[in-house]
Amino acid sequence: MKQLAEFVPIALFFIVYQLNGEAVSLGDWRYTFDGIYSATAVLMAATLVQVALTYAITREFEKRAVWMLLAVCVFGGATLILRNELFIQWKPTIFNWALAIAFGASQFIGEKNLMERTLGSQIRLPKPVWTRLNLLWVSNFAIVGALNLVVAYGFSEATWVSYKLYSAIGFTLALTVLTALLISPHLKEENPQG
């Protein structure tokens, strides 16, 4: 459910981007959507609301969500202030590569890598499986970051916006399936009978 909620700001970004050139009027107030800039403002607001709602429900700030909010505000703010879409287009790459570096470095720092620190209290896996799982996530973050740049620089802005929505869903589903396939052979029944 939490991962589904993470798609809401991206979906709103996509929807608002599609309203480019449309106008909304409320009395004397009139606003015309201006593509990536309106979409970026909505992304920033939606991410802030998402983090605030999560905190209101759980009374905890999830580190990844806070880092995402920080990245969205910094790169989104630069996009809006400087009127340059490259800042928001680079945000997914920098965020994913930072995660790849953090997960990768965790292999060499401490006794547990980030995957084991994150999920180790919920499931027990042999050390080599934790290593493979962590490296799977490192690979995912590195590839997602690189492909974002390929699309941002190789295709139109509209294509990048669509790619951002659909790739977020696709890569998350693929990573979830691969993670489950890697973990499932090692899961044991909680209450074995007999």
C-alpha positions as CSV (number, residue, x, y, z in Angstrom):
1,M,0.0,0.0,0.0
2,K,2.9,2.3,0.9
3,Q,4.5,1.8,-2.5
4,L,1.2,2.5,-4.2
5,A,0.9,5.8,-2.4
6,E,4.4,6.7,-3.7
7,F,3.0,6.8,-7.2
8,V,0.4,9.4,-6.4
9,P,2.7,12.4,-6.8
10,I,4.1,11.0,-10.1
11,A,0.6,10.3,-11.4
12,L,-0.4,13.9,-10.5
13,F,2.7,15.2,-12.2
14,F,1.7,13.2,-15.4
15,I,-1.9,14.4,-15.3
16,V,-1.1,18.1,-14.7
17,Y,1.5,17.9,-17.5
18,Q,-1.2,16.7,-19.9
19,L,-3.2,19.9,-19.1
20,N,-0.6,22.1,-20.8
21,G,-2.3,25.2,-22.2
22,E,-5.6,24.5,-20.4
23,A,-7.1,27.3,-18.3
24,V,-9.0,27.2,-15.0
25,S,-11.1,30.1,-13.7
26,L,-12.5,30.8,-10.3
27,G,-14.2,34.2,-10.3
28,D,-11.5,36.8,-11.1
29,W,-8.7,34.3,-10.7
30,R,-7.5,32.5,-13.8
31,Y,-4.6,30.0,-14.2
32,T,-3.2,28.5,-17.4
33,F,-1.3,25.3,-17.0
34,D,2.2,25.7,-18.3
35,G,3.4,22.1,-18.9
36,I,6.4,20.9,-16.9
37,Y,6.4,23.9,-14.6
38,S,2.8,23.4,-13.4
39,A,3.5,19.7,-13.2
40,T,6.6,20.3,-11.1
41,A,4.8,22.5,-8.7
42,V,2.1,19.9,-8.2
43,L,4.8,17.2,-7.8
44,M,6.4,19.2,-5.0
45,A,3.1,19.9,-3.2
46,A,1.9,16.3,-3.6
47,T,5.1,14.9,-2.2
48,L,5.0,17.2,0.7
49,V,1.3,16.2,1.4
50,Q,2.3,12.5,1.1
51,V,5.1,12.8,3.6
52,A,2.8,14.8,6.0
53,L,0.0,12.3,5.7
54,T,2.3,9.4,6.3
55,Y,3.7,11.1,9.4
56,A,0.1,11.9,10.6
57,I,-0.8,8.2,10.3
58,T,2.4,6.5,11.5
59,R,3.9,9.2,13.7
60,E,7.2,8.4,11.9
61,F,9.2,10.0,9.1
62,E,10.3,7.4,6.7
63,K,13.9,8.2,5.7
64,R,13.5,7.4,2.0
65,A,10.3,9.6,1.8
66,V,12.0,12.5,3.5
67,W,15.1,12.2,1.1
68,M,12.7,12.1,-1.8
69,L,10.9,15.2,-0.6
70,L,14.2,17.0,-0.2
71,A,15.3,16.0,-3.7
72,V,11.9,17.0,-5.2
73,C,12.0,20.4,-3.5
74,V,15.6,21.1,-4.4
75,F,15.4,20.1,-8.1
76,G,11.8,21.2,-8.5
77,G,12.5,24.5,-6.9
78,A,15.5,25.0,-9.2
79,T,13.3,24.1,-12.2
80,L,10.6,26.7,-11.2
81,I,13.0,29.5,-10.2
82,L,15.4,29.1,-13.2
83,R,12.6,28.0,-15.6
84,N,14.7,25.0,-16.8
85,E,13.2,21.6,-16.9
86,L,16.6,19.8,-16.9
87,F,16.7,20.1,-13.1
88,I,13.5,18.1,-12.6
89,Q,14.6,15.7,-15.3
90,W,17.9,15.0,-13.5
91,K,16.2,14.5,-10.1
92,P,15.3,10.8,-10.7
93,T,18.9,10.0,-11.9
94,I,20.6,11.7,-9.0
95,F,18.2,10.2,-6.4
96,N,18.5,6.7,-7.9
97,W,22.3,6.9,-8.2
98,A,22.6,8.1,-4.6
99,L,20.5,5.1,-3.5
100,A,22.8,2.8,-5.6
101,I,25.9,4.2,-4.0
102,A,24.3,3.9,-0.5
103,F,23.2,0.3,-1.0
104,G,26.5,-0.6,-2.7
105,A,28.6,1.0,0.0
106,S,26.6,-0.8,2.7
107,Q,28.1,-4.1,1.4
108,F,31.4,-2.9,2.9
109,I,30.3,-1.0,6.0
110,G,29.2,-2.8,9.1
111,E,28.1,-6.4,9.3
112,K,24.7,-6.0,7.5
113,N,24.0,-4.4,4.1
114,L,21.1,-2.0,3.7
115,M,18.7,-4.7,2.6
116,E,19.4,-6.8,5.6
117,R,19.1,-3.8,7.9
118,T,15.8,-2.9,6.3
119,L,14.2,-6.4,6.1
120,G,16.3,-8.4,8.5
121,S,13.8,-8.0,11.4
122,Q,11.0,-9.4,9.2
123,I,12.7,-12.3,7.4
124,R,15.8,-14.5,7.9
125,L,18.0,-15.2,4.9
126,P,21.5,-16.6,4.5
127,K,24.2,-14.0,4.1
128,P,24.8,-14.7,0.4
129,V,21.1,-14.1,-0.3
130,W,21.2,-10.8,1.4
131,T,24.2,-9.9,-0.7
132,R,22.5,-10.9,-3.9
133,L,19.4,-9.1,-2.9
134,N,21.3,-5.9,-2.1
135,L,23.2,-6.1,-5.4
136,L,19.9,-6.6,-7.3
137,W,18.6,-3.3,-5.8
138,V,22.0,-1.5,-6.5
139,S,21.7,-2.7,-10.1
140,N,18.0,-1.5,-10.3
141,F,18.9,2.0,-9.0
142,A,21.9,2.3,-11.3
143,I,19.9,1.2,-14.4
144,V,16.9,3.3,-13.6
145,G,19.1,6.4,-13.2
146,A,20.9,5.8,-16.4
147,L,17.8,5.1,-18.5
148,N,16.2,8.3,-17.2
149,L,19.0,10.3,-18.7
150,V,18.8,8.4,-22.0
151,V,15.1,9.3,-22.3
152,A,15.6,12.8,-21.0
153,Y,18.3,13.6,-23.5
154,G,17.2,11.3,-26.4
155,F,13.5,12.0,-26.6
156,S,11.0,14.8,-26.3
157,E,9.9,16.3,-22.9
158,A,6.4,14.7,-23.4
159,T,8.0,11.3,-23.9
160,W,10.1,11.7,-20.8
161,V,7.0,12.6,-18.7
162,S,5.2,9.5,-19.9
163,Y,8.3,7.4,-19.4
164,K,8.6,8.7,-15.9
165,L,5.1,7.5,-14.9
166,Y,5.2,4.1,-16.7
167,S,8.8,3.2,-15.9
168,A,8.2,3.9,-12.2
169,I,5.4,1.4,-12.2
170,G,7.2,-1.1,-14.5
171,F,10.5,-1.0,-12.6
172,T,8.8,-1.3,-9.2
173,L,6.8,-4.3,-10.3
174,A,9.9,-6.0,-11.9
175,L,12.0,-5.3,-8.8
176,T,9.2,-6.7,-6.5
177,V,8.9,-9.9,-8.6
178,L,12.7,-10.4,-8.7
179,T,13.0,-9.8,-5.0
180,A,10.2,-12.3,-4.3
181,L,11.8,-14.9,-6.5
182,L,15.2,-14.4,-4.8
183,I,13.6,-14.6,-1.3
184,S,10.9,-17.2,-1.7
185,P,13.1,-20.4,-1.7
186,H,14.5,-19.4,1.7
187,L,11.2,-18.7,3.4
188,K,10.0,-21.3,5.9
189,E,6.6,-21.8,7.4
190,E,6.1,-19.7,10.6
191,N,4.2,-22.5,12.4
192,P,5.2,-25.8,10.9
193,Q,2.7,-28.7,11.7
194,G,4.1,-31.9,13.2
